[in-house]
Amino acid sequence: MFVFPGIALNRGLIYLAAAVVPALVLMIYIYNHDKTEKEPGKLLLRCVAGGCLSAFAAMILETGATWLMDWYFSRHGATEVQYAVMTAIMVGLCEEGAKYFFLKRATWKSPEFNYLFDGMVYAVFVSLGFAALENILYVFSYGNLSVALQRAVLTIPAHASFAVYMGIFYARAKNMEVIGNAYGAMMNQWLAYLCAVFLHAVYDGAIMIGSDASMIFFYVFVIVLDIMVFRTIRHESKTDRPIY
């Protein structure tokens, strides 16, 4: 009678590892590219915890936004493509907004936020905390390792990619605040959020439309984005400088 619980436990551990390991690998990758000054573990854990909390916040926001969108379209009508595009935009706004909120709460006033590359590290850790928890929920809900593999190859790197560009503008915003440029700080904060929303909406929209053309576009978009992200990480790492 102890065999089945053991099997269930082993399967659960496999699912958990499949859900979490891809996010950990990318966290290690971005952490290793922080060449100038490593960020303290406690702060990075706060970022990951903030990312997990942002996943729950996004669920609440998306539930409300979906209800409003369905109410509107039930009265005014919409094509499948229009509905898919609006849903993708809504998801991007909610999820990236939740991430940005917890990113700023965890790091903006930290004295450790003193190099430009730090912004990218923080944003990626928050986003991967979000993605890891979301991945756990998906994998255990479907009970299928193929879901974990698909998300490891596509979804987890996508969340990290959105965060890379959020982090770049987020660090610039911090730099602008330090030098006393309030307008520049505000504009870069908006760019940090909206750039991530745009990339997220394009990614989700291509999947949600679901046509042959949109799926071809999706895979081209993912490949180009991944190449750009890895090049951007290497460039920002090499050209890192203090915030002053």
BADO-217946 format. One record per residue (C-alpha): residue number from 1; z, y, x. Coordinates in steps of 0.2 Angstrom, whole numbers, plus 5000, padded with zeros to 4 digits. Last residue first. Layout:
! BADO-217946
<rec nr="NUM" zz="Z" yy="Y" xx="X"/>
...
//
This chain:
! BADO-217946
<rec nr="244" zz="4946" yy="5292" xx="5124"/>
<rec nr="243" zz="4941" yy="5274" xx="5120"/>
<rec nr="242" zz="4939" yy="5264" xx="5136"/>
<rec nr="241" zz="4922" yy="5257" xx="5141"/>
<rec nr="240" zz="4912" yy="5241" xx="5137"/>
<rec nr="239" zz="4894" yy="5241" xx="5144"/>
<rec nr="238" zz="4894" yy="5222" xx="5149"/>
<rec nr="237" zz="4903" yy="5216" xx="5134"/>
<rec nr="236" zz="4893" yy="5227" xx="5122"/>
<rec nr="235" zz="4877" yy="5220" xx="5130"/>
<rec nr="234" zz="4882" yy="5202" xx="5129"/>
<rec nr="233" zz="4888" yy="5204" xx="5111"/>
<rec nr="232" zz="4872" yy="5213" xx="5106"/>
<rec nr="231" zz="4861" yy="5199" xx="5114"/>
<rec nr="230" zz="4871" yy="5186" xx="5104"/>
<rec nr="229" zz="4869" yy="5196" xx="5088"/>
<rec nr="228" zz="4851" yy="5199" xx="5090"/>
<rec nr="227" zz="4847" yy="5181" xx="5093"/>
<rec nr="226" zz="4857" yy="5176" xx="5078"/>
<rec nr="225" zz="4850" yy="5189" xx="5067"/>
<rec nr="224" zz="4832" yy="5184" xx="5071"/>
<rec nr="223" zz="4836" yy="5166" xx="5067"/>
<rec nr="222" zz="4845" yy="5170" xx="5051"/>
<rec nr="221" zz="4831" yy="5182" xx="5045"/>
<rec nr="220" zz="4818" yy="5169" xx="5049"/>
<rec nr="219" zz="4827" yy="5156" xx="5039"/>
<rec nr="218" zz="4830" yy="5167" xx="5024"/>
<rec nr="217" zz="4812" yy="5174" xx="5024"/>
<rec nr="216" zz="4806" yy="5156" xx="5022"/>
<rec nr="215" zz="4819" yy="5153" xx="5009"/>
<rec nr="214" zz="4813" yy="5169" xx="5000"/>
<rec nr="213" zz="4795" yy="5164" xx="5000"/>
<rec nr="212" zz="4799" yy="5146" xx="4993"/>
<rec nr="211" zz="4810" yy="5154" xx="4979"/>
<rec nr="210" zz="4829" yy="5153" xx="4979"/>
<rec nr="209" zz="4833" yy="5170" xx="4973"/>
<rec nr="208" zz="4851" yy="5166" xx="4977"/>
<rec nr="207" zz="4847" yy="5161" xx="4995"/>
<rec nr="206" zz="4837" yy="5177" xx="5000"/>
<rec nr="205" zz="4850" yy="5187" xx="4991"/>
<rec nr="204" zz="4865" yy="5180" xx="5000"/>
<rec nr="203" zz="4858" yy="5184" xx="5018"/>
<rec nr="202" zz="4851" yy="5201" xx="5012"/>
<rec nr="201" zz="4868" yy="5205" xx="5004"/>
<rec nr="200" zz="4878" yy="5200" xx="5019"/>
<rec nr="199" zz="4867" yy="5211" xx="5031"/>
<rec nr="198" zz="4868" yy="5226" xx="5019"/>
<rec nr="197" zz="4887" yy="5224" xx="5017"/>
<rec nr="196" zz="4890" yy="5223" xx="5035"/>
<rec nr="195" zz="4880" yy="5239" xx="5038"/>
<rec nr="194" zz="4889" yy="5247" xx="5024"/>
<rec nr="193" zz="4906" yy="5244" xx="5030"/>
<rec nr="192" zz="4904" yy="5249" xx="5049"/>
<rec nr="191" zz="4892" yy="5263" xx="5043"/>
<rec nr="190" zz="4906" yy="5270" xx="5032"/>
<rec nr="189" zz="4918" yy="5269" xx="5046"/>
<rec nr="188" zz="4905" yy="5277" xx="5057"/>
<rec nr="187" zz="4903" yy="5292" xx="5045"/>
<rec nr="186" zz="4922" yy="5295" xx="5044"/>
<rec nr="185" zz="4925" yy="5295" xx="5062"/>
<rec nr="184" zz="4910" yy="5306" xx="5065"/>
<rec nr="183" zz="4917" yy="5319" xx="5052"/>
<rec nr="182" zz="4934" yy="5318" xx="5060"/>
<rec nr="181" zz="4928" yy="5322" xx="5077"/>
<rec nr="180" zz="4945" yy="5324" xx="5086"/>
<rec nr="179" zz="4941" yy="5314" xx="5102"/>
<rec nr="178" zz="4953" yy="5300" xx="5096"/>
<rec nr="177" zz="4945" yy="5300" xx="5079"/>
<rec nr="176" zz="4928" yy="5298" xx="5086"/>
<rec nr="175" zz="4933" yy="5284" xx="5097"/>
<rec nr="174" zz="4941" yy="5275" xx="5082"/>
<rec nr="173" zz="4924" yy="5277" xx="5073"/>
<rec nr="172" zz="4915" yy="5271" xx="5087"/>
<rec nr="171" zz="4926" yy="5255" xx="5087"/>
<rec nr="170" zz="4922" yy="5253" xx="5069"/>
<rec nr="169" zz="4904" yy="5255" xx="5071"/>
<rec nr="168" zz="4903" yy="5241" xx="5084"/>
<rec nr="167" zz="4915" yy="5230" xx="5074"/>
<rec nr="166" zz="4905" yy="5231" xx="5058"/>
<rec nr="165" zz="4890" yy="5226" xx="5068"/>
<rec nr="164" zz="4899" yy="5210" xx="5075"/>
<rec nr="163" zz="4907" yy="5207" xx="5059"/>
<rec nr="162" zz="4891" yy="5203" xx="5050"/>
<rec nr="161" zz="4886" yy="5191" xx="5063"/>
<rec nr="160" zz="4903" yy="5182" xx="5063"/>
<rec nr="159" zz="4901" yy="5180" xx="5044"/>
<rec nr="158" zz="4883" yy="5173" xx="5047"/>
<rec nr="157" zz="4890" yy="5161" xx="5061"/>
<rec nr="156" zz="4901" yy="5153" xx="5048"/>
<rec nr="155" zz="4888" yy="5152" xx="5034"/>
<rec nr="154" zz="4874" yy="5144" xx="5044"/>
<rec nr="153" zz="4877" yy="5130" xx="5056"/>
<rec nr="152" zz="4895" yy="5127" xx="5052"/>
<rec nr="151" zz="4891" yy="5130" xx="5033"/>
<rec nr="150" zz="4878" yy="5116" xx="5033"/>
<rec nr="149" zz="4889" yy="5104" xx="5043"/>
<rec nr="148" zz="4904" yy="5107" xx="5032"/>
<rec nr="147" zz="4894" yy="5104" xx="5016"/>
<rec nr="146" zz="4887" yy="5088" xx="5024"/>
<rec nr="145" zz="4905" yy="5083" xx="5027"/>
<rec nr="144" zz="4907" yy="5081" xx="5008"/>
<rec nr="143" zz="4923" yy="5082" xx="4998"/>
<rec nr="142" zz="4915" yy="5096" xx="4987"/>
<rec nr="141" zz="4931" yy="5105" xx="4984"/>
<rec nr="140" zz="4939" yy="5100" xx="5001"/>
<rec nr="139" zz="4924" yy="5107" xx="5010"/>
<rec nr="138" zz="4922" yy="5123" xx="5000"/>
<rec nr="137" zz="4941" yy="5128" xx="5000"/>
<rec nr="136" zz="4942" yy="5124" xx="5019"/>
<rec nr="135" zz="4926" yy="5134" xx="5022"/>
<rec nr="134" zz="4933" yy="5149" xx="5013"/>
<rec nr="133" zz="4948" yy="5148" xx="5023"/>
<rec nr="132" zz="4938" yy="5148" xx="5039"/>
<rec nr="131" zz="4926" yy="5161" xx="5034"/>
<rec nr="130" zz="4940" yy="5174" xx="5030"/>
<rec nr="129" zz="4949" yy="5170" xx="5046"/>
<rec nr="128" zz="4931" yy="5171" xx="5054"/>
<rec nr="127" zz="4929" yy="5189" xx="5047"/>
<rec nr="126" zz="4946" yy="5195" xx="5053"/>
<rec nr="125" zz="4943" yy="5188" xx="5071"/>
<rec nr="124" zz="4925" yy="5195" xx="5071"/>
<rec nr="123" zz="4931" yy="5212" xx="5066"/>
<rec nr="122" zz="4945" yy="5212" xx="5079"/>
<rec nr="121" zz="4934" yy="5207" xx="5093"/>
<rec nr="120" zz="4921" yy="5219" xx="5089"/>
<rec nr="119" zz="4933" yy="5234" xx="5088"/>
<rec nr="118" zz="4940" yy="5228" xx="5105"/>
<rec nr="117" zz="4923" yy="5230" xx="5113"/>
<rec nr="116" zz="4926" yy="5249" xx="5112"/>
<rec nr="115" zz="4942" yy="5249" xx="5122"/>
<rec nr="114" zz="4959" yy="5256" xx="5117"/>
<rec nr="113" zz="4964" yy="5246" xx="5102"/>
<rec nr="112" zz="4980" yy="5239" xx="5110"/>
<rec nr="111" zz="4990" yy="5255" xx="5104"/>
<rec nr="110" zz="4988" yy="5248" xx="5086"/>
<rec nr="109" zz="4985" yy="5261" xx="5073"/>
<rec nr="108" zz="4968" yy="5254" xx="5067"/>
<rec nr="107" zz="4972" yy="5236" xx="5070"/>
<rec nr="106" zz="4979" yy="5226" xx="5056"/>
<rec nr="105" zz="4977" yy="5239" xx="5041"/>
<rec nr="104" zz="4959" yy="5243" xx="5047"/>
<rec nr="103" zz="4954" yy="5225" xx="5048"/>
<rec nr="102" zz="4963" yy="5221" xx="5031"/>
<rec nr="101" zz="4953" yy="5234" xx="5022"/>
<rec nr="100" zz="4937" yy="5230" xx="5031"/>
<rec nr="99" zz="4938" yy="5212" xx="5026"/>
<rec nr="98" zz="4941" yy="5216" xx="5008"/>
<rec nr="97" zz="4926" yy="5228" xx="5008"/>
<rec nr="96" zz="4915" yy="5215" xx="5017"/>
<rec nr="95" zz="4919" yy="5202" xx="5003"/>
<rec nr="94" zz="4918" yy="5214" xx="4988"/>
<rec nr="93" zz="4902" yy="5224" xx="4993"/>
<rec nr="92" zz="4893" yy="5209" xx="5000"/>
<rec nr="91" zz="4897" yy="5199" xx="4984"/>
<rec nr="90" zz="4891" yy="5213" xx="4973"/>
<rec nr="89" zz="4875" yy="5216" xx="4983"/>
<rec nr="88" zz="4871" yy="5197" xx="4982"/>
<rec nr="87" zz="4875" yy="5197" xx="4963"/>
<rec nr="86" zz="4863" yy="5212" xx="4960"/>
<rec nr="85" zz="4849" yy="5203" xx="4970"/>
<rec nr="84" zz="4852" yy="5187" xx="4960"/>
<rec nr="83" zz="4852" yy="5196" xx="4943"/>
<rec nr="82" zz="4836" yy="5206" xx="4947"/>
<rec nr="81" zz="4828" yy="5190" xx="4953"/>
<rec nr="80" zz="4833" yy="5180" xx="4937"/>
<rec nr="79" zz="4826" yy="5195" xx="4927"/>
<rec nr="78" zz="4839" yy="5206" xx="4918"/>
<rec nr="77" zz="4844" yy="5211" xx="4901"/>
<rec nr="76" zz="4853" yy="5227" xx="4895"/>
<rec nr="75" zz="4867" yy="5220" xx="4884"/>
<rec nr="74" zz="4870" yy="5204" xx="4892"/>
<rec nr="73" zz="4866" yy="5212" xx="4909"/>
<rec nr="72" zz="4881" yy="5224" xx="4907"/>
<rec nr="71" zz="4894" yy="5211" xx="4902"/>
<rec nr="70" zz="4888" yy="5199" xx="4915"/>
<rec nr="69" zz="4890" yy="5213" xx="4928"/>
<rec nr="68" zz="4907" yy="5218" xx="4922"/>
<rec nr="67" zz="4913" yy="5200" xx="4922"/>
<rec nr="66" zz="4905" yy="5197" xx="4939"/>
<rec nr="65" zz="4914" yy="5212" xx="4946"/>
<rec nr="64" zz="4931" yy="5207" xx="4940"/>
<rec nr="63" zz="4929" yy="5189" xx="4947"/>
<rec nr="62" zz="4922" yy="5196" xx="4963"/>
<rec nr="61" zz="4937" yy="5208" xx="4966"/>
<rec nr="60" zz="4949" yy="5194" xx="4963"/>
<rec nr="59" zz="4940" yy="5182" xx="4975"/>
<rec nr="58" zz="4938" yy="5195" xx="4988"/>
<rec nr="57" zz="4957" yy="5198" xx="4988"/>
<rec nr="56" zz="4960" yy="5180" xx="4991"/>
<rec nr="55" zz="4947" yy="5180" xx="5005"/>
<rec nr="54" zz="4954" yy="5196" xx="5012"/>
<rec nr="53" zz="4971" yy="5187" xx="5014"/>
<rec nr="52" zz="4963" yy="5174" xx="5025"/>
<rec nr="51" zz="4955" yy="5188" xx="5036"/>
<rec nr="50" zz="4971" yy="5197" xx="5037"/>
<rec nr="49" zz="4979" yy="5181" xx="5044"/>
<rec nr="48" zz="4965" yy="5180" xx="5057"/>
<rec nr="47" zz="4968" yy="5199" xx="5061"/>
<rec nr="46" zz="4987" yy="5196" xx="5062"/>
<rec nr="45" zz="4984" yy="5181" xx="5074"/>
<rec nr="44" zz="4973" yy="5192" xx="5085"/>
<rec nr="43" zz="4987" yy="5205" xx="5086"/>
<rec nr="42" zz="5000" yy="5191" xx="5091"/>
<rec nr="41" zz="4988" yy="5184" xx="5104"/>
<rec nr="40" zz="4987" yy="5200" xx="5113"/>
<rec nr="39" zz="4969" yy="5207" xx="5116"/>
<rec nr="38" zz="4961" yy="5203" xx="5133"/>
<rec nr="37" zz="4956" yy="5218" xx="5144"/>
<rec nr="36" zz="4940" yy="5221" xx="5152"/>
<rec nr="35" zz="4930" yy="5205" xx="5149"/>
<rec nr="34" zz="4931" yy="5203" xx="5131"/>
<rec nr="33" zz="4917" yy="5190" xx="5131"/>
<rec nr="32" zz="4929" yy="5176" xx="5132"/>
<rec nr="31" zz="4937" yy="5182" xx="5115"/>
<rec nr="30" zz="4920" yy="5182" xx="5107"/>
<rec nr="29" zz="4916" yy="5164" xx="5112"/>
<rec nr="28" zz="4934" yy="5158" xx="5108"/>
<rec nr="27" zz="4933" yy="5165" xx="5090"/>
<rec nr="26" zz="4916" yy="5157" xx="5088"/>
<rec nr="25" zz="4923" yy="5140" xx="5093"/>
<rec nr="24" zz="4938" yy="5143" xx="5081"/>
<rec nr="23" zz="4927" yy="5147" xx="5067"/>
<rec nr="22" zz="4917" yy="5131" xx="5070"/>
<rec nr="21" zz="4933" yy="5121" xx="5071"/>
<rec nr="20" zz="4940" yy="5126" xx="5055"/>
<rec nr="19" zz="4930" yy="5117" xx="5041"/>
<rec nr="18" zz="4926" yy="5101" xx="5051"/>
<rec nr="17" zz="4944" yy="5100" xx="5057"/>
<rec nr="16" zz="4950" yy="5101" xx="5039"/>
<rec nr="15" zz="4938" yy="5088" xx="5033"/>
<rec nr="14" zz="4942" yy="5076" xx="5047"/>
<rec nr="13" zz="4961" yy="5079" xx="5044"/>
<rec nr="12" zz="4959" yy="5076" xx="5025"/>
<rec nr="11" zz="4949" yy="5060" xx="5029"/>
<rec nr="10" zz="4963" yy="5054" xx="5040"/>
<rec nr="9" zz="4976" yy="5058" xx="5027"/>
<rec nr="8" zz="4966" yy="5049" xx="5013"/>
<rec nr="7" zz="4964" yy="5034" xx="5024"/>
<rec nr="6" zz="4982" yy="5034" xx="5028"/>
<rec nr="5" zz="4987" yy="5036" xx="5010"/>
<rec nr="4" zz="4975" yy="5021" xx="5006"/>
<rec nr="3" zz="4982" yy="5009" xx="5019"/>
<rec nr="2" zz="5001" yy="5011" xx="5015"/>
<rec nr="1" zz="5000" yy="5000" xx="5000"/>
//
